[in-house]
């Protein structure tokens, strides 16, 4: 079963990374106190609950596949997408933001309202990202090793970055560690 991923266009490739252009897309995110490794499971459960029906639906999928207005507060289930993204909070505290990418078929206004007030729905703007792929376990050490490698390669190539590094995970926790697709993503300054 194919899992939907955000669209992107590869602008360039090097031995160490790709430069990708992403159009705007929607995410459901939760910000929790603590480091990524310590809050991942809690955040995942919160967000998974939202996409699997713990929401106040303002719309539902009709039998034709089109969205129809809903007059009740039925919940709807949404498909799992990839990647699950995590990053340190932009506000400089010790919080971590975990985000699920939402299905393209839903506009921001069509996404059901979360029941859990910790979940925020937002549209990420178009951006250009430097991305380094790797496999392996989701440990802070593995992420930091690849983040440092990407930052060194970008510095070597004279590319400026902005914002925190993001860990993008594309597989379920049941995928063997050596088959997992992970990425470190960092927004770069446009030329």
N, C-alpha and C positions, 0 to 999 in steps of 0.2 A: 504494500500500500504506500503510495507516494505521499509525502507530507509536504504541504505548501511552504515555500520559503519566500522571503522578499525578493523582488526582482532587483537585478543590478547589472551594470555594464562594466566589463573589465577594460580599464583605460590603458593600463600597462602592466607588465610583469617583469620581475627580476628574479634572480635565484633565491632571494630571501622573502619576497612579498609580492602581493598584487595591489594595484591601486584600482579601487572600484567606485563607481558612481551609483548611489542609491537614490531612487525617487522617494518621496514622502510615503510613510506607512504608519499604521496605527499600532499601538502597544497597550497592553494592560500591565501596569507595574505596581509594585509594592516596595516601600522603603522601610527597612527594619534596622534597628540598632545592632551593630556587630559587624564582624568581617564576613566576607563572602562564604568562606568555608563553614562558619558557625550558624549562618541563617538560611543557607540554601534550601534545606529540607522544609523548614517552616514556610518560607516564601513560596516554594513550589506547591505545597499543599493549599495555601491560600488561593493562589492563581489557578491551580487545577480545579479547585472547587468552583470558581467563577465560570470557567469555560465548560465545565461539565454540568452546569445547571443551577448553581447557587447565584442567581441573578434575578433582577426584576425586569422581565422582558417587556420592551416597548414594541417589539415586533416578533414575528415568528415565521418560520419557513412554511409557505403554502405548498399544497400538493403539486403545483406546477413548478415549484422551485423558486418562485418569485417571492419577494418579501411582501407580507400583508400587514396592515395595521392590526394591532391586538387591543381589544378593549378590556382584557383582564390582565392580571399580573403573572401570567404563566412564565415559567422560566424556559429558556431554550438552551440546548447543548450546541457547542461550537466545536469544530474540528481542531485537533492538536496541530500546531504549526511548528516550524523550527526557524531560527534557533531560539533557545532560552538564553537570554542575555543577562549578565551581571556586571556591575561596575560600582566603584566607590561613589558615594554621593558627591554631587558637584558643590555642595555647600561647605565642604571642608571638615565635616564632623566625622565620627566613626560609624557612619551608617552605610549600608549597602542597598543598592537598588537592583531588584530582579525584575525582568520584564519578559512577557510572552508576546510574540508578534501575533497580531490578529489577522484573521482571514481577509483577503482582499475584497471579498464580496460584500463586506460590511463597511459603510462609511462610518466615521466617528459618531455621527448622530444616530446611526442605526444599531450600534452596539448596545446590548442590554445594560441597564444600570446595575453596577455591583451592589450586592447586599452588604458586603464587608466594606466599611468606610476607609479602610487602609488601601484599597485598590483604587488607583487613578487611571483613567483612560486618557491617552493623549496621542496626538499626531506628531511623529518625528519629522522634522523638515528634511528636504533633500540634502544630501551631504556626500562628501568624497572621503572614503576611508582607505587607510592602508591596512592590509589584512595578511596575517601569517597563519597558515594552516598547520595543525599538528594533531597527532593521535595520542592516546594515553589517558591516564587517570585524571580526575578533576581535583588535583591537589593544588593548594596555593603555591607550592614550590614549582610544579610543572608550569603553571600559568606565569609565575614571575620569571622563570627561565626564558620562556618564549616572548614575553613582553619585553624583557631586557634585550633579547636578540633583535626584535623588531625595531625598538627604539635606536639601538646602535646602528642598524642598517639604514634607517631613515636619516639619522644624523650624518652618517658617512656620505649619503647621497644629497645632503643639503635640503631635506624636506622638513618643514616646520609642522608641529602637531598642535592640537588644541583639545582640551577636555581629557577625561580619564580614559584609560585603556579598558576595553570591554572584553569579557570572556563570552564567546558564543559557543553554545553546546548544541549539537544537532542530533544526538542519539538519546535513547532512553537509558536509565540507569542499569537496565538489564543487558545492554550491549557489552560484550567483552571489552575490556579496557583497550586492548590492542587494535580493535576495530572502530573505536570511537573517532568521530570527526569533530575536532575543536578548532576554534580560531581565536586569535587575538586581533582585535580591531581597534584602531585609533583614528579619530578624525584628523584630517590634515588640512592645512591652510590652502585655499585655492591659489593657483598661479597668478 
